[in-house]
Amino acid sequence: MFNLFFEKRNFAPNLLKKIIHMNCPRCKTRLKNKTIVEPNDKFEIETCPTCEGYWFDKSELNILENISEPVLFEWRMLCTKYDQLTPLNCPSCGDHPMMKKAEHPRDEKVVIDYCEHCEGTWLDGGELDAIQKENWSITIFNLLKKLK
């Protein structure tokens, strides 16, 4: 009945998601919407006010993970390995399937959680910063490598 109501009115999936509130897969707190504005894009992600994690719908993380911020010293504030490896359920899918785990290609210490069904991604607090911040020496090395 619920799905039929929304299907007949042609609601976009993202709009439907905003109507139905999601809870944090880590601490179960209700997620809050946060608008991200980039030079060529604007979208909403969900954040947890308690554990500072982020939920990204399909392909939203791709936009942010390509941004790198060179820093002199890189301080990572990541969850413990135990917390990173704790199984989490998808907050977006109705049946809350178990998400898969994977190391992020830019930072092997970041373990992301992703849902194979909706293709959303969960980052624990501190993981987005760890992906985006890069030591100056690595930045220079990567630039020189691209110039060759």
C-alpha positions in Angstrom: 0.0 0.0 0.0 2.8 2.5 1.0 4.8 1.8 -2.1 1.8 1.9 -4.4 0.9 5.3 -3.0 4.3 6.8 -3.9 4.7 4.9 -7.2 1.4 6.4 -8.5 2.7 9.9 -7.8 6.1 9.4 -9.5 8.2 10.4 -6.4 11.9 10.3 -7.0 13.8 7.7 -4.9 15.9 10.4 -3.2 12.8 12.4 -2.3 11.2 9.3 -0.9 14.3 8.7 1.2 14.0 12.2 2.7 10.4 11.5 3.7 11.4 8.2 5.4 14.0 8.9 8.1 17.1 6.8 8.4 19.0 5.8 11.5 22.8 5.6 11.9 24.0 2.0 11.2 26.6 2.4 13.9 24.8 4.1 16.9 21.1 4.1 15.7 20.7 7.9 16.1 18.4 9.5 13.5 20.5 10.8 10.6 20.4 14.5 9.7 20.5 16.0 6.2 23.5 18.0 5.1 23.8 19.9 1.8 27.1 19.6 0.0 27.9 22.3 -2.5 30.7 21.7 -5.0 31.6 23.9 -8.0 29.7 21.7 -10.4 27.3 19.9 -8.1 25.0 20.2 -5.2 23.6 17.2 -3.3 22.4 16.1 0.2 24.1 13.5 2.3 23.0 12.2 5.7 25.2 12.6 8.8 25.1 11.3 12.3 25.2 14.0 14.9 26.4 11.5 17.5 29.2 9.5 15.9 29.8 11.9 13.0 29.5 9.2 10.3 28.2 9.9 6.8 25.8 8.1 4.5 26.3 8.6 0.8 23.8 7.5 -1.8 25.0 5.8 -5.0 27.9 7.8 -6.6 27.8 10.8 -4.1 31.0 9.7 -2.5 32.8 9.6 -5.9 32.5 13.4 -6.1 34.0 14.0 -2.6 36.7 11.4 -2.6 38.4 13.0 -5.6 39.0 16.2 -3.6 42.4 16.1 -1.9 43.6 18.6 0.6 47.4 18.6 1.0 48.5 18.9 4.6 51.9 19.1 6.3 51.0 16.4 8.9 48.2 14.0 8.4 46.4 13.2 11.7 43.9 10.4 11.4 41.0 10.2 13.8 39.6 6.9 12.8 37.4 4.4 14.7 39.2 1.4 16.3 39.8 -1.6 14.1 37.2 -3.5 16.1 34.6 -0.9 15.3 35.6 -0.7 11.7 35.2 -4.4 11.3 31.9 -4.6 13.2 29.1 -5.7 10.7 26.6 -2.9 9.9 23.2 -3.0 8.3 22.2 -0.7 5.4 20.2 2.3 6.8 18.6 3.0 3.4 17.2 -0.4 2.2 13.9 -1.4 3.7 15.0 -4.9 4.8 18.4 -3.5 6.2 20.7 -6.0 4.6 24.2 -6.5 5.9 26.7 -4.2 4.2 30.0 -5.4 2.7 33.4 -4.1 3.9 36.3 -2.9 1.8 39.5 -0.9 2.2 39.4 2.5 0.5 41.8 2.7 -2.5 43.3 6.1 -1.4 43.8 5.1 2.2 44.1 1.4 3.3 43.4 2.3 6.9 39.9 3.4 6.0 37.4 0.5 5.9 34.2 1.6 4.1 30.8 -0.1 4.4 28.8 -0.4 1.2 25.4 -1.9 0.3 25.3 -4.1 -2.8 21.5 -3.5 -3.2 21.2 0.3 -3.2 24.9 1.0 -3.7 25.1 3.4 -0.8 28.2 3.9 1.3 28.7 4.5 5.0 31.9 6.2 6.3 32.5 6.3 10.0 33.5 9.6 11.7 37.0 10.7 10.5 37.1 8.5 7.4 36.1 11.2 4.9 38.9 13.4 6.3 41.4 10.6 6.1 40.4 10.0 2.4 40.6 13.7 1.5 43.7 14.8 3.4 47.0 13.9 1.9 50.6 14.5 3.1 52.4 17.1 1.0 55.1 14.7 0.0 52.5 12.2 -1.4 50.8 15.1 -3.3 54.1 16.2 -4.8 55.0 12.6 -5.7 51.6 12.0 -7.3 51.9 15.2 -9.3 55.4 14.3 -10.6 54.1 10.9 -11.5 51.3 12.4 -13.6 53.7 14.7 -15.4 55.8 11.8 -16.8 
